[in-house]
């Protein structure tokens, strides 16, 4: 079973399917679910993601993409499908991640 962390970072703009795969793996691992239990077309709120989980998810997604991902994005893009589509379409305009 692949996990979110095992997917190599995308080179260039990621395809929505790749982002979706990463998100499904991340949520499955976070919630200790089988990947088949994660539905991509339902609100991520359904999985009980709180604000701390949202910050962790967007931080880890940003690290994988090497882009800044605003945690508030999860309030606008409520499903895995819509978040993956948004990232794929807007990757070029997302600011690069700040190096610490």
Rosetta blueprint (number, residue, H / E / L):
1 X L
2 X L
3 X L
4 X H
5 X H
6 X H
7 X L
8 X L
9 X L
10 X L
11 X L
12 X L
13 X L
14 X L
15 X L
16 X H
17 X H
18 X H
19 X H
20 X H
21 X H
22 X H
23 X H
24 X H
25 X H
26 X H
27 X H
28 X H
29 X H
30 X H
31 X H
32 X L
33 X L
34 X L
35 X H
36 X H
37 X H
38 X L
39 X L
40 X L
41 X L
42 X L
43 X E
44 X H
45 X H
46 X H
47 X H
48 X L
49 X L
50 X L
51 X H
52 X H
53 X H
54 X H
55 X H
56 X H
57 X H
58 X H
59 X H
60 X H
61 X H
62 X H
63 X H
64 X H
65 X H
66 X L
67 X E
68 X L
69 X L
70 X L
71 X L
72 X L
73 X H
74 X H
75 X H
76 X H
77 X L
78 X L
79 X E
80 X H
81 X H
82 X H
83 X H
84 X H
85 X H
86 X H
87 X H
88 X H
89 X H
90 X H
91 X H
92 X H
93 X H
94 X L
95 X L
96 X E
97 X L
98 X L
99 X L
100 X L
